[in-house]
Amino acid sequence: MITIIAIEALILAIDHWLHLSKWLTVISIEQLSAKSYLKALLAAIVAALTVFLTTASYWTTTTFGLLNPEQIIYNLKQPMEGADQSFMLSFLNGPLLKTLMTFITLFLIALVLFNVEFQGLPKPKVIRWSVAALITIGSIISLTFAAININIGGFYKYFTASSTFIEENYVDPEKTKLTFPKKKRNLIYIYVESLESSSIDKLDGGQMSTNLLPGLTQLSNEGIHFSDTSKKFGGAHQFNGTGWTIAGMVAQTSGLPLKVPVQGNDYANSAKQQFLPGATTLNDILAKEGYQQTILMGSDATFGGRRSYFTQHGHVTIDDYLQAKKDKRIPEDYRVWWGYEDSKLFTYAQQDLSKLAASDKPFNFTMLTANTHHIGGYPEANMPQKYSDQYSNVIAFTDTQLVEFVTWLKQQSFYDNTTVIIHGDHLSMDADYYKKHGVKDSKRRTFNLILNAPVDQKKVKTRNRMYGTYDMFPTTLAAMGVKIDGNRLGIGTNLLSNKKTVAEKDGFNDVNDELAQSSKFYNDQFMYAKRTK
């Protein structure tokens, strides 16, 4: 109402000084016909579609950041079940609302201008052609900028180019000798949503002026942390096909990027589909070795295909948001953020681990945090307010929660025979946050820390290592005391072996460029193969 009143006041003021009413005197009105409505409707649809594609392009890159074609295509194919509603509301209030307003406004204006002749304006026929020309030119310019913004070149390469890189560098776990220690070690793998080494201060190798991860920084003195620079803290480069949660999980458990065929498989969105049936994963290997396996997350595991991936590979028990309601850990109507907050997650992790440890079988316990998810993270009620912005406080609180959880782990009888890995699933998608702190995208790295691994840390090269999160697949097994013939699995390399990774041999840009292309070998070997394991 305030906007309407302001517009009317402005119109009255302009009319007073410029006498617009004389220029806008109606001379004649053409009879409205179906053809008249159709012309106005067509103009409005073209303009609205342009607005939608343009605003959606910038909304996507602003909201998610660091996107690549496969990430966009993958998520478009996935159901939104289990997603945080703030994304949907943001989209509805952004691109969709602007599109609707454009359509209604332009349709009404076009209907008038196309059929009413005013004293000070050209005839409706001229206006129709002028509007058509303006909409065409405007659409071309707007869509060009939108295409550049969303990396249309990357889409072209994705649809047209083909690479043999994965075929040439893949090492099949099924054909590789893996020797487990006589007493098999337990594994606790903590995927921390969007956790970056970038959040550490520049003095230690991070990118921030203030260290947001003081607890993990101190804890790293007890373990192994791989850095891509000469400084202590760096981390994994983010390669194509590893930049969102399920892709990061696939990379770290299979040594493969998550590639998305244009047609044919939506990653187990139906009961007939399988999730990378031809891949042999960490969970497949540990299942054969008699491990109990559980994954805990405070969100709906269905989102992104996580439920399909972990149940189809290793028959992992899913303990997610939905299960928490079934077990009456939380009320039936309870929901915050993506499901329930991380404070509950760490409490439930203690409960799950106590049950797993009571068995005489080794266990593999995986968990996924959520508080540091974009945009801005989730501020729990008891979160300290140390910094001026919410996301910094959430990151710092996650640091505290992780250290407290590890402290609890150290007090448990099973800890001595347990390897603990803390790793970011991918770089944060909160694009504006790091830009505001002056951090370049090219300098950002995921956080990694291996604790209690049965290796001589002094013999491990931890600095100046160029690697991707897919290298964690063989590295995780090695950190459990498993001897890997050749020290390579998937396209990953055991970082504890000091053997060169594919990125160290070929360079980041070349490897990333190859992984951006389609791979017939990947599709045939992993995507469409029949699962026999």
TAVEN-V718567 format. One record per residue. BURIAL is # if it has 16 or more other C-alpha atoms within 10 Angstrom, else .. Layout:
# TAVEN-V718567
BURIAL
BURIAL
This chain:
# TAVEN-V718567
.
.
.
.
.
.
.
.
.
.
.
.
.
.
.
.
.
.
.
.
.
.
.
.
.
.
.
.
.
.
.
.
.
.
.
#
#
.
#
#
#
.
#
#
#
#
#
#
#
#
#
#
#
#
#
#
#
#
#
#
#
.
#
#
#
#
#
#
#
#
#
.
#
#
#
.
.
#
.
.
.
#
#
#
.
.
.
.
.
.
#
.
.
.
#
#
.
.
#
#
.
#
#
.
.
#
#
.
.
#
#
#
#
#
#
#
#
#
.
.
.
.
#
#
.
.
#
#
.
.
.
#
.
.
#
#
.
.
#
.
.
#
#
.
.
#
#
.
.
#
.
.
.
#
#
.
.
#
.
.
.
#
#
.
#
#
.
.
.
#
#
.
#
.
.
.
.
#
.
#
.
.
.
#
#
#
#
#
#
#
#
#
#
#
#
#
#
#
#
#
#
.
.
#
#
#
#
#
.
.
#
#
#
#
#
#
#
.
#
#
.
.
.
#
#
#
#
#
.
.
#
#
#
#
#
#
#
#
#
#
#
#
#
#
#
#
#
#
#
#
#
#
#
#
#
#
#
#
#
#
#
.
.
.
#
#
#
#
#
.
.
.
#
#
#
#
#
#
#
#
#
#
#
#
#
#
#
.
.
.
#
#
#
#
#
#
#
#
#
#
#
#
#
#
#
#
#
#
#
#
#
#
#
#
#
#
.
#
#
#
#
#
#
#
.
.
.
.
.
#
.
.
.
.
.
.
#
#
#
#
#
#
.
.
#
#
.
#
#
.
.
#
#
.
.
#
#
.
.
.
.
#
#
#
#
#
#
#
#
#
#
#
#
#
#
#
#
#
#
.
.
.
.
.
.
.
.
.
.
#
#
#
#
#
#
#
#
#
#
#
#
#
#
.
.
.
.
.
#
.
.
.
.
#
#
.
#
#
#
#
#
#
#
#
#
#
#
#
#
#
#
#
#
#
.
.
.
.
#
.
.
.
.
#
#
#
#
#
#
#
#
#
#
#
.
.
.
.
.
.
#
#
#
#
#
#
#
#
#
#
#
#
#
#
#
#
#
#
#
#
#
#
#
#
.
.
#
#
#
#
#
#
#
#
#
#
#
.
.
#
#
#
#
.
.
.
.
#
.
.
#
#
.
#
#
#
#
#
#
#
#
#
#
.
#
#
#
#
.
.
#
.
.
